[in-house]
Amino acid sequence: SPDGPVSLDQHRLRWSGQPLLSAPGLAACADTAGVVGAGGAAFPTHRKLTSLAGRRVTRVVVNGSEGESASAKDSALLRLNPHLVLDGAWAVTHALGAETTVIVIPADRSADIAAVSRAIAERDDAVHWMVSTHTGGFVAGEASAVINSISGGDAVPADLGRPPRDPRSRLRRGHVFLSNTETFARLALATRGRMMTTALTTVSGAVSAPGVYEVPTSWSIADLATIAGLTGTPRYLILGGWQGTWLPWPHVAHTALHRDAIAASGGRWGVGSFVWLPENLDPRHTLHSIVSYLAQESAGQCGPCVHGLPELARALQNPGTDIDSLLESLDGRGLCGHPTATAATVRSALTAIGKEQR
């Protein structure tokens, strides 16, 4: 709704009440609808539910951190359609018998926090809702960083931040069901028999109308570009976030907006973001800027992030450097996936640039 969050009355008028199912029933709905984690990993949600069925689940966590600055869809959902997200969280909480449901949002997103808080106040669910805030950042949305933050520590990956104020409050990973905002909204739709026939995307770069778009998965990337007002003749599309893949444009224009089609074209759906690089930008300079940003956004916990990523950024400005050796030194070496993912996007970019310049 462009005028503000959908109220509970408006939400229930459209969708009625949230069906509450057993863990096997909810997992079956997720499987039938094709719900997967929408935060980038695309792990099948029914498998996550099945793995926790019968266990003592202490928390259901809605990860609204969205540290990826190229994506705005989770923030849009929390701000404009919070009840759909809360419905999905309530369904999981009921199915797994969780004690508390936590919605995690960066502290600087006041509009999101306000919308979710109002939505919770409207509801009469038998749920212990909590809104947890933390200092945002690119890596703060990683699962272990979120767990660390709601345990009282820092929002940094690999559970290596400062110890929580009360060590007894640290959550064991196996006792938490965590997924991102869009996934919970998709689960709420799955319980109502809705399939994954649309894609939620964030569009930016060389477009006249950047923003969040929900479009049919039968559409092509070119269709999405048209409604977003693609300007000029871009040479590259960055798909999936700043750690996503670089694709030559318009060679992938007719690719369907579906994970499998994207993968077949050599891309990675990731967080569902589409950034068209303006034609007047130097792609190598743009890549350097992206890697410099990712280096600054690391948690600073290990050598590959503290030293390797800044060195990689410098190397991208020096054509004589052995980039391949640097990338190999980052692969699988970090305490989290940040340096490995950054290396992968550099490989993708250099491959795309090399092909285009042949």
C-alpha positions in Angstrom: 0.0 0.0 0.0 1.6 3.3 -1.0 -0.3 5.1 1.8 1.3 3.1 4.6 1.1 -0.4 6.2 -1.8 -2.6 5.5 -3.9 -2.8 8.7 -5.0 -6.0 10.3 -8.6 -5.5 9.2 -7.4 -4.9 5.6 -5.1 -7.9 5.8 -7.8 -10.2 7.1 -10.4 -8.9 4.6 -8.1 -10.1 1.8 -6.6 -13.2 3.3 -8.8 -14.2 6.3 -7.2 -15.7 9.3 -3.8 -17.5 9.3 -4.3 -21.3 9.0 -2.3 -23.1 11.7 -0.8 -26.4 10.8 1.4 -29.1 12.4 5.1 -29.1 11.5 4.6 -31.9 8.9 1.6 -30.1 7.5 3.4 -26.7 7.2 6.5 -28.5 5.7 4.2 -30.1 3.1 2.7 -26.7 2.2 6.1 -25.2 1.8 7.3 -28.1 -0.3 4.2 -28.0 -2.6 4.5 -24.2 -3.0 8.2 -24.3 -3.7 9.2 -22.0 -0.8 12.9 -21.6 -0.4 15.0 -19.2 1.7 14.9 -15.8 0.1 17.9 -14.4 1.8 20.3 -15.7 -0.8 21.0 -19.3 0.0 17.7 -20.7 -1.4 17.7 -23.6 1.1 14.3 -25.5 0.8 12.2 -24.3 3.7 10.4 -27.6 4.1 13.7 -29.3 4.9 14.5 -26.7 7.6 11.0 -27.3 9.1 11.3 -31.0 9.0 14.8 -30.9 10.7 13.3 -29.1 13.7 10.1 -31.0 14.1 9.9 -32.6 17.5 12.8 -30.6 18.9 12.6 -28.0 21.6 12.7 -24.8 19.6 13.4 -21.7 21.7 13.1 -19.0 19.1 11.6 -18.3 15.7 13.6 -15.5 14.2 12.4 -13.2 11.4 15.7 -11.9 9.9 14.8 -8.4 8.7 18.4 -7.2 8.8 18.9 -7.0 5.0 22.5 -5.8 5.2 22.7 -6.1 1.4 22.3 -2.4 0.2 21.3 -3.5 -3.3 18.1 -5.1 -1.9 15.1 -3.3 -0.3 12.4 -6.0 -0.6 12.5 -7.1 3.1 12.3 -3.6 4.3 9.3 -2.9 2.0 7.5 -6.0 3.3 8.0 -5.0 6.9 7.0 -1.4 6.3 4.0 -2.0 4.0 2.7 -5.5 4.6 3.9 -6.6 8.0 0.9 -8.8 8.8 1.8 -11.2 6.0 5.3 -11.6 7.5 3.8 -12.0 11.0 1.3 -14.6 9.7 4.2 -16.7 8.4 6.1 -16.4 11.7 3.0 -17.3 13.7 2.5 -20.4 11.5 6.1 -21.5 12.2 5.9 -20.7 15.9 2.7 -22.7 16.3 4.0 -25.7 14.2 7.3 -25.9 16.1 6.0 -24.9 19.6 8.5 -22.1 19.9 8.6 -20.0 23.0 9.3 -16.6 21.5 9.2 -15.0 18.0 11.8 -12.3 17.3 11.7 -9.8 14.5 15.3 -8.5 13.9 15.6 -5.1 12.3 18.5 -2.6 12.1 18.1 0.2 14.6 18.3 2.9 12.0 15.2 1.7 10.1 12.7 3.5 12.2 9.8 3.2 9.7 10.2 -0.6 9.6 10.4 -0.8 13.4 7.3 1.4 13.8 5.2 -0.5 11.3 6.1 -3.9 12.8 5.4 -2.7 16.4 2.0 -1.3 15.4 1.2 -4.5 13.6 2.1 -6.6 16.7 -0.1 -4.3 18.8 -3.1 -5.0 16.5 -2.8 -8.7 16.8 -4.2 -11.1 19.4 -2.0 -14.2 18.6 -0.9 -16.4 21.4 2.6 -15.4 20.6 5.4 -13.8 22.7 6.5 -11.3 20.0 9.8 -9.4 20.4 11.4 -6.7 18.2 15.2 -6.8 18.4 17.4 -4.1 16.9 21.1 -4.0 16.2 23.6 -1.8 14.4 23.2 -2.7 10.8 25.9 -3.5 8.2 26.5 -5.8 5.3 27.5 -8.8 7.3 25.0 -8.2 10.1 22.3 -10.1 8.3 24.3 -13.4 8.2 22.5 -16.0 10.2 25.1 -16.5 12.9 25.5 -12.7 13.2 21.7 -12.4 13.9 21.9 -15.2 16.5 24.8 -13.5 18.1 23.0 -10.1 18.3 19.8 -11.5 19.9 22.0 -13.4 22.3 23.3 -10.1 23.6 26.5 -10.0 21.5 27.6 -8.1 18.5 26.0 -8.6 15.1 29.0 -10.2 13.6 29.2 -13.6 11.8 30.6 -16.9 13.1 29.5 -16.3 16.7 32.9 -14.6 17.4 31.7 -11.3 18.8 32.0 -10.2 22.4 30.3 -12.6 24.8 26.7 -11.9 25.6 26.1 -9.9 28.8 24.4 -12.9 30.3 26.1 -16.1 29.0 22.9 -18.1 29.8 21.1 -16.0 27.1 23.2 -17.4 24.3 21.0 -19.4 21.9 22.1 -22.7 20.6 21.8 -22.7 16.8 19.9 -26.0 16.7 17.1 -24.5 18.8 16.3 -21.6 16.4 14.3 -21.5 13.2 15.7 -18.5 11.4 14.7 -17.2 7.9 14.4 -13.9 6.2 11.4 -11.7 5.9 10.3 -12.7 2.5 10.4 -16.4 3.3 7.9 -15.9 6.1 5.6 -14.0 3.9 5.9 -16.8 1.3 5.1 -19.4 4.0 1.9 -17.4 4.9 0.8 -17.6 1.3 1.7 -21.3 1.0 -0.6 -22.2 3.9 -3.3 -20.5 1.8 -2.5 -22.7 -1.2 -0.5 -20.0 -3.1 2.4 -21.2 -5.3 5.6 -19.4 -5.9 4.4 -17.8 -9.2 5.8 -14.3 -8.6 9.3 -12.9 -7.9 10.0 -10.1 -5.5 12.8 -8.0 -6.9 14.8 -4.8 -6.2 15.8 -2.8 -9.3 18.4 0.0 -9.4 21.1 1.5 -11.5 20.4 2.6 -15.0 16.6 2.8 -14.5 14.2 5.8 -14.2 12.0 4.1 -11.6 14.1 2.2 -9.1 12.4 0.3 -6.4 10.8 -3.0 -5.3 8.7 -4.9 -7.9 6.7 -8.1 -7.6 6.4 -9.6 -11.0 5.3 -13.0 -12.5 8.1 -15.6 -12.8 7.0 -16.1 -16.4 8.3 -12.6 -17.3 11.7 -12.1 -18.7 14.4 -9.8 -17.2 13.7 -7.5 -20.2 10.1 -7.2 -19.0 11.4 -6.1 -15.6 13.7 -3.7 -17.2 10.8 -2.2 -19.1 8.6 -1.5 -16.2 11.5 0.0 -14.2 12.4 2.3 -17.1 15.8 1.1 -18.3 17.8 4.0 -19.6 20.5 4.0 -22.3 22.2 0.8 -23.4 23.9 -0.7 -20.3 26.7 -3.3 -20.9 26.3 -5.2 -17.7 23.7 -6.4 -15.2 24.7 -7.3 -11.6 22.3 -9.9 -10.4 21.8 -11.1 -6.8 23.5 -8.4 -4.8 27.0 -6.9 -4.7 28.4 -10.4 -4.2 26.3 -11.7 -7.0 27.1 -12.3 -10.7 27.9 -9.9 -13.5 26.0 -10.8 -16.7 26.4 -9.2 -20.2 23.5 -7.1 -21.2 21.4 -7.5 -23.3 22.5 -11.2 -23.9 20.4 -12.3 -20.9 17.5 -10.0 -21.5 15.1 -12.9 -22.5 16.0 -15.0 -19.4 12.9 -15.8 -17.3 12.6 -14.4 -13.8 13.1 -17.8 -12.2 16.0 -19.2 -10.2 16.5 -22.2 -12.5 16.5 -20.0 -15.7 18.8 -17.5 -14.1 21.2 -20.3 -13.1 21.1 -21.8 -16.6 22.2 -18.4 -17.9 25.2 -18.4 -15.6 23.7 -16.1 -13.0 22.8 -16.4 -9.4 19.4 -15.2 -8.0 20.8 -14.4 -4.6 18.7 -11.7 -2.9 16.8 -11.0 -6.1 18.4 -7.6 -6.9 19.0 -6.3 -10.4 21.5 -3.5 -10.9 22.1 -2.3 -14.5 25.4 -0.4 -14.7 25.0 2.9 -16.6 26.8 2.7 -19.9 29.1 5.7 -19.1 30.6 3.9 -16.0 34.0 2.3 -16.3 33.3 -1.3 -15.3 36.7 -1.9 -13.7 36.4 1.3 -11.7 32.9 0.2 -10.6 34.3 -3.3 -9.6 37.0 -1.6 -7.5 34.4 0.6 -5.8 32.3 -2.5 -5.0 35.2 -4.5 -3.6 36.4 -1.4 -1.5 32.9 -1.2 -0.1 32.8 -4.9 0.7 36.2 -4.6 2.4 34.9 -1.8 4.6 31.8 -3.8 5.5 33.6 -6.9 6.8 33.4 -7.8 10.5 37.2 -7.4 10.7 37.6 -10.8 12.5 40.1 -12.6 10.3 43.1 -12.0 8.0 41.3 -12.6 4.7 38.9 -9.8 5.5 41.3 -7.4 7.4 44.1 -7.8 4.9 43.0 -9.8 1.9 40.0 -7.8 0.8 41.7 -4.3 0.9 44.6 -5.9 -1.0 42.2 -7.2 -3.6 40.7 -3.7 -4.0 44.1 -2.2 -4.5 45.1 -4.9 -7.0 42.1 -4.1 -9.1 43.6 -0.7 -9.7 47.0 -2.3 -10.7 46.7 -4.3 -14.0 50.1 -6.0 -13.3 48.9 -7.8 -10.1 48.3 -11.5 -10.1 44.6 -11.3 -9.3 44.1 -15.1 -9.6 46.5 -15.9 -6.8 44.8 -13.3 -4.6 41.4 -14.8 -5.3 42.7 -18.3 -4.5 44.0 -17.0 -1.2 40.5 -15.8 -0.2 38.6 -18.9 -1.2 37.3 -20.7 1.9 39.7 -19.0 4.2 37.5 -16.6 6.2 35.7 -17.2 9.4 32.5 -16.5 7.5 31.6 -16.6 3.8 32.3 -12.9 3.1 35.8 -13.1 1.5 34.9 -16.2 -0.5 31.7 -14.6 -1.9 33.6 -11.4 -2.7 36.2 -13.4 -4.6 33.4 -15.1 -6.6 31.9 -11.8 -7.7 35.3 -10.5 -8.8 35.8 -13.6 -10.9 32.3 -13.2 -12.4 32.9 -9.5 -13.2 36.3 -10.0 -14.8 34.9 -12.8 -16.9 32.0 -10.7 -18.1 34.3 -7.7 -18.8 36.8 -9.9 -20.6 34.1 -11.5 -22.8 32.6 -8.1 -23.7 36.0 -6.6 -24.6 36.9 -9.4 -27.0 
